[in-house]
Amino acid sequence: MISHICDRCGRAILKGEVRYIAKVEVFAAGDVLEISADELSEDPIAKIDRLLDQCASLTEAELMRDVFVEMQFDLCRRCQRAYLANPLAVG
């Protein structure tokens, strides 16, 4: 009996067979902001208005994707090993 499907290779993972879960979080880094003297002289209300205009054409999901994304994948044993060996799939 199939309990899950490997999200990487599509192989059936049978009930009782070892299954791995890979969780990935991608989020905006909270680096320290550096503000220049020129930026301090800008009109803050005008800057906020520009940002709101930019955001108006985006959906809530699109805005959230720029800040935080969480994914979860079921992996079979072979794909778990391949994922750990090269998690960014480089090369």
C-alpha positions as CSV (number, residue, x, y, z in Angstrom):
1,M,0.0,0.0,0.0
2,I,1.3,3.4,-1.0
3,S,1.5,6.0,1.8
4,H,3.3,8.9,0.0
5,I,4.9,9.8,-3.3
6,C,8.5,11.2,-3.4
7,D,8.3,14.8,-4.4
8,R,11.7,14.6,-6.1
9,C,11.5,11.5,-8.2
10,G,7.8,10.5,-8.1
11,R,8.5,7.0,-6.7
12,A,5.8,5.5,-4.5
13,I,6.8,5.3,-0.8
14,L,5.2,2.2,0.6
15,K,3.5,2.1,4.0
16,G,6.1,1.2,6.6
17,E,9.0,2.3,4.3
18,V,11.3,5.0,5.6
19,R,10.2,8.4,4.4
20,Y,12.0,11.7,4.8
21,I,10.6,15.2,5.1
22,A,12.6,18.1,3.9
23,K,11.5,21.5,5.1
24,V,12.8,24.6,3.5
25,E,12.3,28.2,4.7
26,V,13.4,31.2,2.6
27,F,13.0,34.6,4.2
28,A,14.3,38.1,3.9
29,A,17.4,38.7,5.9
30,G,17.1,41.3,8.6
31,D,20.4,43.1,8.0
32,V,21.1,46.4,9.7
33,L,19.9,49.3,7.6
34,E,22.3,52.1,6.7
35,I,20.6,55.4,6.1
36,S,22.4,58.1,4.3
37,A,22.1,61.9,4.8
38,D,20.3,62.1,1.4
39,E,17.7,59.6,2.5
40,L,17.1,61.5,5.7
41,S,16.3,64.6,3.6
42,E,13.7,62.8,1.5
43,D,10.0,63.4,2.2
44,P,9.0,60.3,4.2
45,I,5.3,60.5,3.2
46,A,6.2,60.7,-0.5
47,K,8.5,57.6,0.0
48,I,5.7,55.7,1.7
49,D,3.3,56.7,-1.1
50,R,5.7,55.4,-3.7
51,L,6.1,52.1,-1.8
52,L,2.3,51.7,-1.5
53,D,1.9,52.4,-5.3
54,Q,4.5,49.6,-6.0
55,C,2.6,47.2,-3.7
56,A,-0.8,48.0,-5.1
57,S,-0.3,46.0,-8.2
58,L,0.8,42.9,-6.3
59,T,-1.4,40.3,-4.6
60,E,-1.0,39.4,-0.9
61,A,0.7,36.1,-1.9
62,E,3.2,37.9,-4.1
63,L,4.1,40.3,-1.3
64,M,4.5,37.5,1.2
65,R,6.8,35.6,-1.2
66,D,9.2,38.5,-1.0
67,V,9.3,38.1,2.7
68,F,8.8,34.5,3.7
69,V,8.2,31.1,1.9
70,E,8.0,27.7,3.6
71,M,8.0,24.5,1.7
72,Q,7.8,20.8,2.7
73,F,8.7,17.8,0.6
74,D,8.4,14.0,1.1
75,L,11.6,12.2,0.0
76,C,12.4,8.5,-0.5
77,R,15.7,7.3,0.9
78,R,17.6,7.7,-2.4
79,C,16.4,11.2,-2.9
80,Q,17.1,12.1,0.7
81,R,20.8,11.1,0.2
82,A,21.0,13.0,-3.1
83,Y,19.4,16.1,-1.5
84,L,21.8,16.1,1.5
85,A,24.8,15.7,-0.9
86,N,23.7,18.7,-3.0
87,P,20.8,20.6,-1.4
88,L,21.1,23.5,-3.8
89,A,21.3,21.2,-6.8
90,V,24.4,23.0,-8.1
91,G,26.3,21.5,-11.0
